[in-house]
Amino acid sequence: MKTIILAGGSGTRLFPLSRTCYPKQFIPLFENESLFQKAVRRALLFSRPEEVYVVTNEAHRFLVADQLAAISACCQVLVEPAGKNTLPAIVYGMTALEEGTVAVLPSDQLITPDEGYKAAFHAAEALARDHLVTFGITPTSPHTGYGYIRPGEVLPGGYAVDAFVEKPDLETAERYVREGYLWNSGMFLFSSALFMEECRRLAPAVAEAFALPVEEAYAKTPKVSIDYGLMEKTDRAAVVPLACSWSDIGSFDALYQVSEKDGDGNVVKGEYIGLRSANNLVISDRLVATIGLSDLAVVDTPDALLVCPKAEAQHVGEVTALLKERGDGRCDLHTTVHRPWGSYTVLLQGDSFQIKRLTVLPGRRLSAQLHHHRSEHWVVVRGMAGVSNDGEQFFVRPGESTFVPAGVRHRLENPGLIPLEVIEVQNGEYITEDDIVRFDDDFKRE
């Protein structure tokens, strides 16, 4: 069996933990692993590493590569030139792999891959010879945040799909649960040949686009989800019930529900003192104290703090929408920003200066570059830096420093075996990331 993992995402529902450039699937939320890494481990239950295809975008491709390396998974990575929703992403994956049975997994769900999970996939594999199979989660409550599937005729290992229905109100959701509807999980299992046959029949504009090279395909294909573009139209859809522990972690309330709690019902990630406080979700890298507060989400990051009732946490996306309207970069980036060579953290910022901590991974280097409007002073605090500065090449050791004037071509690299940490002080009349001219870049960035 081959697997396609969809690893896009906008990072709006768990703000300020998640951002556009660091969406929830890459946050190490459980056992110091991300939801993406857990999705890869589930894929490896049925597929060899080389049979797993990760479809992501340019902004996340280096995060994907680093997180795959961290769990020693040598999977295939496909980079979309543009986001066109799930159906084009899946067709892109299908065109890259050889024909066969293909599982399609979102990368942002928390699932316990128990024996019931494995049995459901084996049942789906048999059904996939004649059906486009989706997985339906057995509801644990009348949830209004999920789409539902109405099972129809009984099939070996599952049911024909009678209907896909949109997110209901509470009264309708209660009726759906009583009548045996299933939550729509967004997971699928297909015969690649049957999938492409149905795609050519029901979504011909998408199928025809991917007869072209990938850049042209994404310019031509419509933007459409697999549910709307294919599954709701086909008469060959089947659903296999999945009774394992499942959550899409779609809000901080959902994160609270699946996390371990203390004696007062609090979920704590960090240091917390709660006096007469219960049933809170508290996430912070510094001490948080509450007095007489309950049922809240308190999520603290270096540049943003969220406080809201857990029951209102599904509206967090409205905050990121407001930030986008204002052109506020905090909806896109943390103070720590991941780069293909490592990361940087903004420590202090003013009108004409900025102080960063750079972490360069072993064997990696920044692009050869210059800045027109700022100088940089580098102080090495850990590891050994290889420096190219105005044509001169040398090493800088812990406690030593070097100065790079504005307009001078330079490069920083880590030739060592441990991460290189450098404090960078920028000075100038224009301190932004777009003041950069690259001459040579190992990661093919412009």
C-alpha positions as CSV (number, residue, x, y, z in Angstrom):
1,M,0.0,0.0,0.0
2,K,1.2,3.5,-0.8
3,T,0.3,6.6,1.2
4,I,-0.2,10.3,0.4
5,I,0.1,12.6,3.4
6,L,-1.4,16.1,3.0
7,A,0.8,18.6,4.9
8,G,-0.5,22.0,4.0
9,G,-2.5,24.2,6.4
10,S,-2.9,27.8,7.3
11,G,-2.2,27.7,11.0
12,T,-5.2,29.8,12.1
13,R,-7.1,27.5,14.6
14,L,-4.5,27.2,17.3
15,F,-3.1,30.8,17.2
16,P,-0.8,31.9,18.8
17,L,0.8,28.4,19.0
18,S,0.4,28.0,15.3
19,R,1.1,30.5,12.6
20,T,0.8,30.5,8.8
21,C,4.5,29.5,8.5
22,Y,4.2,27.1,11.4
23,P,0.8,25.4,11.4
24,K,-0.5,23.0,14.0
25,Q,0.7,19.8,12.3
26,F,4.3,20.7,12.9
27,I,4.0,21.7,16.6
28,P,5.4,19.1,19.0
29,L,2.1,18.7,21.0
30,F,2.3,15.1,22.2
31,E,5.3,13.0,23.4
32,N,7.6,15.7,21.9
33,E,6.4,14.7,18.4
34,S,4.3,16.7,15.9
35,L,1.0,15.5,14.5
36,F,2.8,15.3,11.1
37,Q,5.4,13.0,12.5
38,K,2.7,10.8,14.1
39,A,0.9,10.7,10.7
40,V,4.1,9.5,9.1
41,R,4.4,6.8,11.7
42,R,0.9,5.6,11.0
43,A,1.6,5.6,7.3
44,L,4.6,3.3,7.9
45,L,2.3,0.7,9.4
46,F,1.2,-0.1,5.9
47,S,3.8,1.5,3.5
48,R,7.6,1.4,3.2
49,P,9.2,4.8,3.6
50,E,9.8,5.2,-0.2
51,E,6.1,4.5,-0.7
52,V,5.0,7.5,1.5
53,Y,4.5,10.7,-0.5
54,V,4.2,14.0,1.5
55,V,2.4,16.8,-0.4
56,T,3.3,20.2,1.0
57,N,4.1,23.8,-0.1
58,E,7.1,25.9,-0.5
59,A,6.7,27.5,2.9
60,H,6.8,24.2,4.7
61,R,9.0,22.0,2.6
62,F,12.1,22.5,4.9
63,L,10.0,21.9,8.0
64,V,8.8,18.6,6.4
65,A,12.3,17.6,5.5
66,D,13.7,18.3,9.0
67,Q,10.8,16.5,10.8
68,L,11.1,13.5,8.6
69,A,14.9,13.4,9.3
70,A,14.1,13.6,13.1
71,I,12.2,10.3,12.9
72,S,14.6,8.8,10.3
73,A,11.8,8.5,7.7
74,C,13.1,8.8,4.1
75,C,9.8,9.6,2.4
76,Q,9.1,11.3,-0.9
77,V,8.3,15.1,-0.7
78,L,6.2,16.8,-3.4
79,V,6.0,20.6,-3.3
80,E,2.9,22.3,-4.6
81,P,3.5,25.6,-6.5
82,A,0.2,26.9,-5.2
83,G,-2.5,25.8,-2.8
84,K,-5.5,24.5,-4.7
85,N,-7.2,22.5,-1.9
86,T,-7.3,18.8,-1.4
87,L,-8.4,17.3,-4.8
88,P,-5.5,18.8,-6.8
89,A,-3.1,17.8,-4.0
90,I,-4.2,14.2,-4.1
91,V,-4.1,14.1,-7.9
92,Y,-0.5,15.5,-7.8
93,G,0.4,12.7,-5.4
94,M,-1.3,10.1,-7.6
95,T,0.6,11.2,-10.7
96,A,3.9,10.8,-8.8
97,L,3.4,7.2,-7.7
98,E,3.0,3.9,-9.4
99,E,-0.5,2.4,-9.7
100,G,-1.8,0.5,-6.7
101,T,-3.8,0.9,-3.5
102,V,-3.3,4.4,-1.9
103,A,-4.2,5.7,1.5
104,V,-4.7,9.5,1.9
105,L,-4.0,10.9,5.3
106,P,-4.3,14.4,6.7
107,S,-1.2,15.4,8.7
108,D,-3.1,17.3,11.5
109,Q,-5.1,14.6,13.3
110,L,-4.4,12.8,16.5
111,I,-5.2,9.1,16.2
112,T,-4.4,6.0,18.2
113,P,-3.4,3.4,15.7
114,D,-4.7,0.4,17.6
115,E,-5.9,-2.9,16.3
116,G,-9.3,-1.4,15.4
117,Y,-7.4,1.2,13.2
118,K,-5.5,-1.5,11.4
119,A,-8.5,-3.7,10.9
120,A,-10.4,-0.7,9.4
121,F,-7.6,-0.2,6.8
122,H,-7.5,-3.9,5.9
123,A,-11.3,-3.8,5.4
124,A,-11.0,-0.6,3.3
125,E,-8.2,-2.2,1.2
126,A,-10.6,-5.0,0.1
127,L,-13.4,-2.5,-0.6
128,A,-11.1,-0.2,-2.6
129,R,-11.1,-2.6,-5.6
130,D,-14.6,-1.3,-6.5
131,H,-15.2,1.8,-4.3
132,L,-13.7,5.1,-3.3
133,V,-13.4,4.5,0.4
134,T,-13.5,7.0,3.2
135,F,-13.3,6.4,6.9
136,G,-16.1,7.5,9.2
137,I,-15.4,8.1,12.9
138,T,-17.9,6.6,15.3
139,P,-19.2,9.8,17.2
140,T,-18.6,10.2,20.9
141,S,-20.8,13.3,21.1
142,P,-23.2,15.3,18.9
143,H,-20.4,17.6,17.6
144,T,-21.3,20.6,15.5
145,G,-17.9,21.2,14.1
146,Y,-17.6,18.1,11.8
147,G,-19.3,17.0,8.6
148,Y,-21.2,13.7,8.8
149,I,-21.7,10.7,6.6
150,R,-25.0,8.8,6.4
151,P,-24.2,5.1,5.9
152,G,-26.4,3.2,3.4
153,E,-26.3,-0.3,2.0
154,V,-24.2,-2.8,3.9
155,L,-21.0,-3.9,2.2
156,P,-18.3,-6.3,3.2
157,G,-16.4,-4.4,5.9
158,G,-18.3,-1.2,5.5
159,Y,-21.3,0.6,3.9
160,A,-22.1,2.4,0.7
161,V,-22.3,6.1,1.3
162,D,-25.9,7.3,1.3
163,A,-25.0,11.0,1.7
164,F,-22.3,13.5,2.9
165,V,-23.9,16.2,5.0
166,E,-22.5,19.5,6.2
167,K,-21.7,20.6,9.7
168,P,-25.1,20.6,11.6
169,D,-26.6,22.6,14.4
170,L,-26.8,20.9,17.8
171,E,-30.3,19.5,17.5
172,T,-29.5,18.0,14.1
173,A,-26.2,16.6,15.3
174,E,-28.0,14.9,18.2
175,R,-30.4,13.3,15.6
176,Y,-27.4,12.2,13.4
177,V,-25.8,10.4,16.4
178,R,-29.0,8.6,17.2
179,E,-29.5,7.5,13.6
180,G,-25.9,6.1,13.3
181,Y,-24.3,8.8,11.2
182,L,-20.4,8.9,11.2
183,W,-18.1,11.9,11.4
184,N,-16.3,12.6,8.2
185,S,-12.6,12.0,9.0
186,G,-11.0,13.3,5.8
187,M,-9.1,10.0,5.5
188,F,-9.4,7.9,2.3
189,L,-8.2,4.7,0.6
190,F,-8.4,4.3,-3.1
191,S,-7.3,2.2,-6.0
192,S,-5.3,4.8,-7.9
193,A,-6.8,3.5,-11.2
194,L,-10.4,3.8,-10.0
195,F,-9.6,7.2,-8.4
196,M,-8.2,8.7,-11.6
197,E,-11.1,7.1,-13.6
198,E,-13.7,8.8,-11.4
199,C,-11.6,12.1,-11.4
200,R,-11.6,12.1,-15.2
201,R,-15.4,11.5,-15.2
202,L,-16.5,13.9,-12.4
203,A,-13.7,16.5,-12.1
204,P,-12.3,16.6,-15.7
205,A,-10.7,20.0,-15.3
206,V,-8.5,18.8,-12.5
207,A,-7.6,15.5,-14.3
208,E,-6.8,17.3,-17.6
209,A,-4.7,19.9,-15.9
210,F,-2.3,17.2,-14.4
211,A,-1.5,15.9,-17.9
212,L,0.7,19.0,-18.0
213,P,3.9,19.7,-16.1
214,V,3.3,20.5,-12.5
215,E,3.7,24.3,-12.7
216,E,1.3,24.5,-15.6
217,A,-1.1,22.0,-13.9
218,Y,-1.4,24.2,-10.8
219,A,-1.9,27.3,-12.9
220,K,-4.7,25.6,-14.8
221,T,-6.5,23.4,-12.2
222,P,-9.5,24.7,-10.3
223,K,-9.3,25.0,-6.6
224,V,-11.6,22.3,-5.2
225,S,-11.8,19.9,-2.2
226,I,-12.0,16.2,-2.7
227,D,-15.4,16.1,-1.0
228,Y,-17.0,18.6,-3.2
229,G,-15.1,17.7,-6.4
230,L,-15.4,14.0,-6.2
231,M,-16.8,12.1,-3.2
232,E,-20.2,13.9,-3.1
233,K,-20.7,13.2,-6.8
234,T,-19.5,9.6,-7.3
235,D,-21.9,6.7,-7.0
236,R,-19.0,4.5,-5.9
237,A,-18.3,5.9,-2.5
238,A,-18.0,3.6,0.5
239,V,-17.4,4.3,4.2
240,V,-15.6,2.1,6.7
241,P,-16.4,2.9,10.4
242,L,-13.4,3.7,12.5
243,A,-13.8,3.4,16.3
244,C,-10.3,4.3,17.5
245,S,-9.4,7.4,19.5
246,W,-9.5,10.3,17.0
247,S,-9.4,14.1,17.1
248,D,-8.6,16.8,14.5
249,I,-7.4,19.1,17.2
250,G,-9.5,21.8,15.6
251,S,-9.5,24.1,18.7
252,F,-7.9,24.6,22.1
253,D,-11.0,23.0,23.6
254,A,-10.3,19.9,21.4
255,L,-6.6,20.0,22.5
256,Y,-7.8,20.1,26.2
257,Q,-10.1,17.1,25.7
258,V,-7.4,14.8,24.5
259,S,-4.6,15.9,26.9
260,E,-3.6,14.5,30.3
261,K,-5.2,16.4,33.2
262,D,-4.0,17.1,36.8
263,G,-6.1,16.6,39.9
264,D,-8.1,19.8,39.3
265,G,-8.8,19.0,35.7
266,N,-6.2,21.4,34.4
267,V,-4.0,20.7,31.3
268,V,-0.7,22.3,31.8
269,K,2.3,22.6,29.4
270,G,4.8,24.7,31.4
271,E,4.8,26.1,35.0
272,Y,1.5,26.8,36.5
273,I,0.0,27.8,39.9
274,G,-3.8,27.6,40.0
275,L,-5.5,28.8,43.1
276,R,-9.2,27.8,43.2
277,S,-8.9,27.2,39.4
278,A,-10.0,24.2,37.5
279,N,-10.5,22.7,34.1
280,N,-8.1,25.2,32.4
281,L,-5.7,24.7,29.5
282,V,-2.5,26.6,30.2
283,I,0.4,26.7,27.8
284,S,3.4,28.9,28.4
285,D,7.2,28.9,28.7
286,R,7.0,31.1,31.8
287,L,5.1,30.9,35.1
288,V,1.4,31.4,34.8
289,A,-0.8,31.9,37.9
290,T,-4.5,32.1,38.0
291,I,-6.9,32.7,41.0
292,G,-10.5,31.7,40.9
293,L,-10.6,31.0,37.1
294,S,-12.0,27.9,35.5
295,D,-12.7,26.6,32.0
296,L,-10.3,28.9,30.3
297,A,-7.6,28.6,27.6
298,V,-4.5,30.6,28.5
299,V,-1.9,30.3,25.7
300,D,1.2,32.4,26.0
301,T,3.9,32.8,23.5
302,P,6.8,35.4,23.4
303,D,4.8,37.8,21.1
304,A,1.1,37.0,21.7
305,L,-1.2,35.9,24.6
306,L,-4.6,34.4,24.1
307,V,-7.1,34.2,27.0
308,C,-10.6,32.9,26.3
309,P,-13.2,30.5,27.6
310,K,-12.5,27.0,26.2
311,A,-16.0,27.0,24.8
312,E,-15.2,30.0,22.6
313,A,-11.9,28.7,21.4
314,Q,-13.3,27.8,18.0
315,H,-13.4,31.5,17.2
316,V,-9.6,31.9,17.3
317,G,-9.5,32.0,13.5
318,E,-11.3,35.4,13.7
319,V,-8.3,36.8,15.6
320,T,-5.9,35.8,12.8
321,A,-8.3,37.2,10.2
322,L,-8.2,40.6,12.0
323,L,-4.4,40.4,12.1
324,K,-4.2,39.7,8.4
325,E,-6.5,42.7,7.7
326,R,-4.1,44.9,9.6
327,G,-1.1,43.5,7.8
328,D,0.3,42.2,11.1
329,G,3.1,39.7,10.6
330,R,2.4,37.9,13.8
331,C,-0.3,35.9,12.1
332,D,2.4,34.4,9.9
333,L,5.5,34.1,12.0
334,H,6.6,33.4,15.6
335,T,9.5,35.2,17.1
336,T,11.4,32.0,16.4
337,V,11.4,31.4,12.6
338,H,12.5,28.1,11.0
339,R,14.8,28.3,8.1
340,P,16.3,25.4,6.0
341,W,19.7,26.0,7.7
342,G,18.2,26.1,11.2
343,S,16.3,28.9,12.9
344,Y,16.5,32.4,14.3
345,T,14.8,34.0,17.3
346,V,14.2,37.7,17.6
347,L,15.3,38.7,21.1
348,L,14.9,42.5,21.0
349,Q,13.9,44.9,18.3
350,G,13.9,48.7,17.9
351,D,13.5,51.3,15.1
352,S,17.2,51.0,14.0
353,F,18.4,47.7,15.6
354,Q,17.5,44.1,16.0
355,I,19.1,41.3,18.1
356,K,18.7,37.7,17.1
357,R,19.9,34.3,18.2
358,L,20.8,32.2,15.1
359,T,21.0,28.4,15.4
360,V,22.7,26.8,12.4
361,L,22.4,23.0,12.1
362,P,25.6,20.9,11.7
363,G,26.8,20.9,8.1
364,R,24.5,23.7,6.9
365,R,25.1,27.3,5.9
366,L,23.3,30.4,5.1
367,S,23.3,31.8,1.6
368,A,26.1,34.0,0.4
369,Q,24.5,37.5,0.7
370,L,24.7,41.2,1.4
371,H,22.4,43.8,2.9
372,H,22.2,47.4,1.6
373,H,20.9,49.1,4.7
374,R,22.2,47.2,7.8
375,S,25.4,46.0,9.3
376,E,25.7,42.8,11.4
377,H,27.8,42.0,14.4
378,W,28.1,38.2,15.2
379,V,29.1,36.8,18.5
380,V,29.5,33.0,18.7
381,V,28.2,31.5,21.9
382,R,28.3,27.8,21.0
383,G,30.0,25.7,18.4
384,M,32.4,27.0,15.8
385,A,31.4,29.3,12.9
386,G,32.9,29.3,9.4
387,V,32.7,32.9,8.2
388,S,33.2,34.4,4.8
389,N,33.5,38.2,5.1
390,D,34.4,40.5,2.2
391,G,36.4,37.7,0.5
392,E,38.2,36.6,3.6
393,Q,37.5,33.2,5.1
394,F,38.1,32.3,8.8
395,F,36.7,30.6,11.9
396,V,35.1,32.2,14.9
397,R,35.0,30.3,18.2
398,P,32.8,30.8,21.3
399,G,33.4,34.2,22.9
400,E,34.8,35.6,19.6
401,S,33.1,37.9,17.2
402,T,33.2,39.5,13.8
403,F,31.6,42.5,12.1
404,V,30.0,42.6,8.7
405,P,29.5,46.2,7.3
406,A,26.5,47.1,5.1
407,G,27.1,46.3,1.5
408,V,29.6,43.6,2.1
409,R,29.2,40.1,0.8
410,H,29.3,37.5,3.6
411,R,28.3,34.0,4.6
412,L,27.9,32.0,7.9
413,E,28.2,28.3,8.1
414,N,28.5,25.5,10.6
415,P,31.3,23.1,9.8
416,G,31.0,21.3,13.2
417,L,29.1,18.4,14.6
418,I,27.0,20.3,17.1
419,P,24.5,23.2,16.5
420,L,26.1,26.6,16.1
421,E,24.6,29.4,18.1
422,V,25.3,33.0,17.2
423,I,24.0,36.3,18.7
424,E,23.5,38.7,15.8
425,V,23.1,42.4,16.3
426,Q,21.8,44.3,13.3
427,N,22.1,48.1,13.0
428,G,20.7,50.3,10.2
429,E,18.0,52.6,9.0
430,Y,16.0,49.7,7.5
431,I,15.8,46.4,9.5
432,T,13.7,43.9,7.5
433,E,14.1,40.4,6.1
434,D,13.6,41.7,2.5
435,D,16.9,43.7,2.6
436,I,18.9,40.8,1.2
437,V,20.7,40.0,-2.0
438,R,21.5,36.3,-2.4
439,F,24.4,35.2,-4.6
440,D,24.5,31.5,-3.8
441,D,22.0,29.4,-1.8
442,D,22.2,25.6,-1.1
443,F,18.4,25.5,-0.8
444,K,17.7,27.2,-4.2
445,R,15.9,30.2,-2.7
446,E,15.8,33.4,-4.7
